[in-house]
Amino acid sequence: MFNYLKTFRLVYETRSFSLTAAQLFVTQPTISHQIKQLEAQLGVQLFQRSGNHDVEPTAAAQILYADSTQLLATWQTTTRKLEATTQQKSLMVVLGASQTIALTLLPDLIPQLHAQFPQAALRIKMMNSQQVLQQLQAHQLQIGLIEKPVVANGIERHRTGGGDARPTGAHRRRHGHLVDP
């Protein structure tokens, strides 16, 4: 459909099926076929054709030409957005959690994280608290969730406020984050 609209716009601008065919590197019958298909789909005649290859746009063609500019721009914006979502999904966030946190907080936290950061793909690693801390320090995790109150150089620690499953301060600094309830 959008290729037909592009063809239509070029015929409208050149007022010629032959010139349009030459510019698109296709045959003139291909252009005629595409315009006929578009006319059939829309249920209107778009061009008045005369015997000497002159093509005049109809009132319907004038409306379609004006509106097709916005349609094609919207389509292009939409396809760019869709491409961006697939590119952004490559953002991998590795989250390490102690066994207790993985069983108690993660079931509620993961849907919240997906809703808040739809462009991120989460990878969850379950291990003990010391391993979470070690992997944060080794840059193998971006976020660590443990129940032990530990302090380590290069690790920013945030409390969630008891049983609250939402970590505060989700900003990565020098090494990583350690969240404890």
Contacts in CASP RR format, 6 or more apart in sequence:
PFRMAT RR
TARGET T0000
AUTHOR 0000-0000-0000
METHOD contacts of the structure
MODEL  1
MFNYLKTFRLVYETRSFSLTAAQLFVTQPTISHQIKQLEAQLGVQLFQRS
GNHDVEPTAAAQILYADSTQLLATWQTTTRKLEATTQQKSLMVVLGASQT
IALTLLPDLIPQLHAQFPQAALRIKMMNSQQVLQQLQAHQLQIGLIEKPV
VANGIERHRTGGGDARPTGAHRRRHGHLVDP
1 41 0 8 1.000
2 71 0 8 1.000
2 72 0 8 1.000
2 75 0 8 1.000
3 34 0 8 1.000
4 34 0 8 1.000
4 35 0 8 1.000
4 37 0 8 1.000
4 38 0 8 1.000
4 41 0 8 1.000
5 38 0 8 1.000
5 64 0 8 1.000
5 68 0 8 1.000
5 71 0 8 1.000
5 72 0 8 1.000
6 72 0 8 1.000
7 20 0 8 1.000
7 24 0 8 1.000
7 31 0 8 1.000
7 34 0 8 1.000
7 35 0 8 1.000
7 38 0 8 1.000
8 34 0 8 1.000
8 35 0 8 1.000
8 38 0 8 1.000
8 46 0 8 1.000
8 61 0 8 1.000
8 64 0 8 1.000
8 65 0 8 1.000
8 68 0 8 1.000
9 65 0 8 1.000
9 68 0 8 1.000
9 69 0 8 1.000
9 72 0 8 1.000
10 20 0 8 1.000
10 23 0 8 1.000
10 24 0 8 1.000
11 17 0 8 1.000
11 20 0 8 1.000
11 31 0 8 1.000
11 35 0 8 1.000
11 47 0 8 1.000
11 55 0 8 1.000
12 57 0 8 1.000
12 61 0 8 1.000
12 65 0 8 1.000
14 20 0 8 1.000
14 23 0 8 1.000
15 54 0 8 1.000
15 55 0 8 1.000
15 56 0 8 1.000
15 57 0 8 1.000
16 53 0 8 1.000
16 55 0 8 1.000
17 28 0 8 1.000
17 31 0 8 1.000
17 32 0 8 1.000
17 35 0 8 1.000
17 53 0 8 1.000
17 55 0 8 1.000
18 28 0 8 1.000
18 53 0 8 1.000
20 31 0 8 1.000
21 27 0 8 1.000
21 28 0 8 1.000
21 30 0 8 1.000
21 31 0 8 1.000
24 31 0 8 1.000
35 46 0 8 1.000
35 47 0 8 1.000
38 46 0 8 1.000
39 45 0 8 1.000
39 46 0 8 1.000
42 60 0 8 1.000
42 64 0 8 1.000
44 58 0 8 1.000
44 60 0 8 1.000
45 58 0 8 1.000
45 60 0 8 1.000
46 57 0 8 1.000
46 58 0 8 1.000
46 60 0 8 1.000
46 61 0 8 1.000
46 64 0 8 1.000
47 55 0 8 1.000
47 56 0 8 1.000
47 57 0 8 1.000
47 58 0 8 1.000
47 61 0 8 1.000
48 55 0 8 1.000
48 56 0 8 1.000
48 57 0 8 1.000
48 58 0 8 1.000
49 55 0 8 1.000
50 56 0 8 1.000
57 65 0 8 1.000
85 119 0 8 1.000
88 119 0 8 1.000
89 119 0 8 1.000
89 120 0 8 1.000
89 121 0 8 1.000
90 121 0 8 1.000
91 119 0 8 1.000
91 120 0 8 1.000
91 121 0 8 1.000
92 120 0 8 1.000
92 121 0 8 1.000
92 123 0 8 1.000
93 117 0 8 1.000
93 120 0 8 1.000
93 121 0 8 1.000
93 122 0 8 1.000
93 123 0 8 1.000
93 142 0 8 1.000
93 143 0 8 1.000
94 123 0 8 1.000
94 125 0 8 1.000
94 140 0 8 1.000
94 141 0 8 1.000
94 142 0 8 1.000
94 143 0 8 1.000
95 122 0 8 1.000
95 123 0 8 1.000
95 124 0 8 1.000
95 125 0 8 1.000
95 141 0 8 1.000
95 142 0 8 1.000
95 143 0 8 1.000
95 144 0 8 1.000
95 145 0 8 1.000
96 124 0 8 1.000
96 125 0 8 1.000
96 126 0 8 1.000
96 127 0 8 1.000
96 132 0 8 1.000
96 135 0 8 1.000
96 141 0 8 1.000
96 143 0 8 1.000
96 144 0 8 1.000
96 145 0 8 1.000
97 105 0 8 1.000
97 106 0 8 1.000
97 124 0 8 1.000
97 125 0 8 1.000
97 126 0 8 1.000
97 127 0 8 1.000
97 132 0 8 1.000
97 144 0 8 1.000
97 145 0 8 1.000
97 146 0 8 1.000
98 126 0 8 1.000
98 127 0 8 1.000
98 128 0 8 1.000
98 129 0 8 1.000
98 132 0 8 1.000
98 145 0 8 1.000
98 146 0 8 1.000
98 147 0 8 1.000
98 148 0 8 1.000
99 126 0 8 1.000
99 127 0 8 1.000
99 128 0 8 1.000
100 147 0 8 1.000
101 145 0 8 1.000
101 146 0 8 1.000
101 147 0 8 1.000
101 181 0 8 1.000
102 124 0 8 1.000
102 126 0 8 1.000
102 145 0 8 1.000
105 145 0 8 1.000
105 160 0 8 1.000
105 163 0 8 1.000
105 165 0 8 1.000
105 181 0 8 1.000
106 124 0 8 1.000
106 145 0 8 1.000
108 165 0 8 1.000
109 145 0 8 1.000
109 165 0 8 1.000
109 166 0 8 1.000
109 167 0 8 1.000
110 122 0 8 1.000
110 124 0 8 1.000
112 165 0 8 1.000
112 166 0 8 1.000
113 120 0 8 1.000
113 122 0 8 1.000
114 122 0 8 1.000
125 135 0 8 1.000
125 141 0 8 1.000
127 135 0 8 1.000
129 146 0 8 1.000
129 147 0 8 1.000
129 148 0 8 1.000
129 150 0 8 1.000
132 141 0 8 1.000
132 144 0 8 1.000
132 145 0 8 1.000
132 146 0 8 1.000
132 178 0 8 1.000
133 146 0 8 1.000
133 150 0 8 1.000
133 152 0 8 1.000
133 155 0 8 1.000
133 178 0 8 1.000
135 141 0 8 1.000
136 144 0 8 1.000
136 152 0 8 1.000
136 155 0 8 1.000
136 175 0 8 1.000
136 176 0 8 1.000
136 177 0 8 1.000
136 178 0 8 1.000
137 152 0 8 1.000
137 154 0 8 1.000
137 155 0 8 1.000
137 175 0 8 1.000
139 175 0 8 1.000
139 176 0 8 1.000
141 176 0 8 1.000
142 172 0 8 1.000
142 176 0 8 1.000
142 177 0 8 1.000
143 167 0 8 1.000
143 170 0 8 1.000
143 176 0 8 1.000
143 177 0 8 1.000
143 179 0 8 1.000
144 176 0 8 1.000
144 177 0 8 1.000
144 178 0 8 1.000
144 179 0 8 1.000
145 167 0 8 1.000
145 178 0 8 1.000
145 179 0 8 1.000
145 180 0 8 1.000
146 178 0 8 1.000
146 179 0 8 1.000
146 180 0 8 1.000
147 180 0 8 1.000
147 181 0 8 1.000
148 180 0 8 1.000
149 180 0 8 1.000
150 157 0 8 1.000
150 178 0 8 1.000
150 180 0 8 1.000
151 157 0 8 1.000
152 178 0 8 1.000
154 173 0 8 1.000
154 174 0 8 1.000
154 175 0 8 1.000
154 176 0 8 1.000
155 175 0 8 1.000
155 176 0 8 1.000
155 177 0 8 1.000
155 178 0 8 1.000
156 171 0 8 1.000
156 173 0 8 1.000
156 174 0 8 1.000
156 175 0 8 1.000
156 176 0 8 1.000
156 177 0 8 1.000
156 178 0 8 1.000
157 177 0 8 1.000
157 178 0 8 1.000
157 179 0 8 1.000
157 180 0 8 1.000
158 167 0 8 1.000
158 168 0 8 1.000
158 169 0 8 1.000
158 177 0 8 1.000
158 178 0 8 1.000
158 179 0 8 1.000
158 180 0 8 1.000
159 168 0 8 1.000
159 179 0 8 1.000
159 180 0 8 1.000
159 181 0 8 1.000
160 166 0 8 1.000
160 167 0 8 1.000
160 168 0 8 1.000
160 179 0 8 1.000
160 180 0 8 1.000
160 181 0 8 1.000
161 181 0 8 1.000
162 181 0 8 1.000
163 181 0 8 1.000
164 181 0 8 1.000
167 177 0 8 1.000
167 179 0 8 1.000
168 179 0 8 1.000
169 177 0 8 1.000
170 177 0 8 1.000
171 177 0 8 1.000
END
